[in-house]
Amino acid sequence: MKKALYLPLMLASIVLLFLAGTFLAGQWLPGVRIDLTQNGLYRLSPGTLAVINRLNEPVEWRFYHSRSEAAQYPAIRSYATRVRELLRAYEKQSGGRIRLIEIDPAPFSQAEDEALAAGLHSLPTDTGEQIFFGLVARNSVDDSAVIDLFDQADEARLEYDLTRLISDIDRPERPRLAVLSGLPLEPSSGAPNRFIADLNAAYDLQWIERDFDAIPDAAALLIIHPGRLSEGQLYLIDQFALRRGRVLLFIDPMAHLALRPGLDGLPPVDAHRASDLPQLLANWGVAWDSQTVAMDRTLGLPVEIIDTDGRARRRAYPLWFSIGSAQVDGEDLATSTLDRGINFGSPGALEFLPDSGFDVTPLLTTSPDGALVDADIAAGAPSPDDLLRDYEPQHQPVILGARLRGETGTAFPDGPPAGDVMFSPAEHLARSQVPLDLTVIADIDWLDDSFYLRSDPAAGDMIVADNLALAMNLVDMAAGDPALIGLRSRAPSARPMTRVDTLRAEAEARYVEIQDRLEAEIEVAETRLQELLGSGQASGLADPGARAGRDEAMALRQQILATRAHLREVERDFRHDIDALNASLQFWTIGVPPALVVLLGLAGTLVRRRRSAR
């Protein structure tokens, strides 16, 4: 064979082998998929596999995506690819039980009418057209469930939303959850809350009135910052716990959410700063002090503080802090997948009575640098300096949330209490019929939207912490489908350039520090110059003896001009540093790899020629 034909024939053979291999793999291995992404973007969780495997009847997924319209928007197009591939992973795994149909609804078409009738929302475009990006699921008896719009800001919840869609359509009715709260959280109260909205979408919520004399039959009982309860109402909770065994309790020694001013600028008349269930908590082995607040100077969230000189600074605030993976139990199903932190505001501290008989699992804690402070001090909105002045670390983590499991007896061993509520002694339970599964969280402010949602006028609400994921996980374990646990905190597909972001942040920090110093110098000089001008000392008509004032004014003007020039120079240097960083990245990521390939090719050619010359 001629040497001139060797390279073209080799390349042609490689192309033919690749095409043949691709064709044979498509024919013989259609269901085989290998996910090599760092975060396993297309690898389904065990809970998802369990839900898919128990499907009793086929499910049809209609994926409405305005592909032609979305092609003009790279962010939507990229996320649509992510969603489409994950949907196909579900279809492949189901073995035919899930059938995926992709529909591109053209304007004024029947497909667009079907999308609107199903309840899908559309995104408006600059041209006035609509982009549909949602999913409709139906089974053989026409039960349906809908994801009205895939939002990239909620990508961490994508697998959960898809799996819950299957779970909802496969079960005959939503589980019932009884909710008791001293806060105006009902959807009809006019105070929107993302957690309650998600609960309402997934469960049949049974709201318990504050003057209740019965607890409705439900899969679990959720108690959020209860007000003052009568002995008869405490007895009802006690008996529910013994009968059903599933209780979620969120209490707080310093509830900012309860004291939030209303439309009249005042907190609610019946607001309570702290919550407590003393008789029940003691019976359940929980030592609770409603006058003690936990804080953590190591994990404090940044807040803006106005100093005595009027300047604003960002400081870590010990009473508001964010716990990370090191402070979260890695084994419990409700917390093992959380990786974005959980934000708390003035939470309480949990302790547990010895020999209570319960298996206690601390779910959430502070760092070992956590400390305690009196609730009256926390209520006075102390500054970070005030809190740090008398800060005494516990040298061990303070428990903020825990799960208790075990058998228990009633908190009312003498039977139902006497009072206005009539009880039947024959129905009194002295021991639990099922093991008690109690989850206690020593805070309620973490359920407030502001603690985990960041509003962006352009991108909308973005989830920045796992508060909502944890709350929904806890409810799912108590009342919902246990298979849904662990599906919410999926890592996003976006791969940020963390090294670049770090370098940029460092450059910005240096620039801001210098900028603040120069601007402060300019402000001081301008203030002094205005004083001289106002007093007439800088005037050329002033007494000859006031020459010192004129000289100082001239010097101040020169100083201001020089400082402003320095400030402009710093700004140019900052832009130059960022441009240099971008140029360096382009060189190493775009220029170097092709150059290396060319150099390797040339080196290989030289080696072959030398061998041929021998």
BELCORUR-V630236 format. One line per field, one symbol per residue. ss: DSSP state (2 for helix, 1 for strand, 0 for the rest). phi: phi as a letter, one per 40 degrees, with the letter a starting at -180 (. if undefined). Layout:
ss=???
phi=???
//
This chain:
ss=00222222222222222222222222220000000000000000022222222000001111111022220002222222222222222222220001111110000002222222220001110000011111111110000111100002222222222222222222000001111110000022200002222222220111110000000000011111000000222222222222220111110000000000000000000000000002222220011100011111000111111100000111111111111022210000000000000111100001110000001111111000011111222220000222222000100000111111110010000000000000002220001000011111100022202220111100011110002222222222222002220000000000000222222222222222222222222222222222222220000000022222222222222222222222222222222222222222222222222222222222222222222220
phi=.cccccccccccccccccccccccccccbcccbbcbcdcgcbcccdccccccccdcacbbbbccacccccccbdccccccccccccccccccccggcbbcbcbbccdgccccccccccgccbccbccgcbbcaaabbbbcbgcbabbcacbccbdcbcccccccdcccccbcacccbcbbacbcbddccgbcaccccccccbbccbccccbcbabccacabbbbfcccbccccccccdccccccgbbbbbbacaccccccccccgbcdcccbcbbabdccccccgbcbbcbbbcaaccbdccbcbccccgccbcbcbccbabcbccbbccbcccbcbcabgbcbbfccbbbbccfcgccbbccbacccccabacccccccfccdcccccbcbccgacccbaabbbicabccbccgdccicccbcdcccbcbccbdcbbbbbcabccccdccabbcbdccgcbcbacdcccdcccccccbbcccccgbcccccccbccccccccccccccccccccccccccccccccccccccccgccccccddcccdcccccccccccccccccccccccccccccccccccccccccbccdccccccccccccccccccccc
//
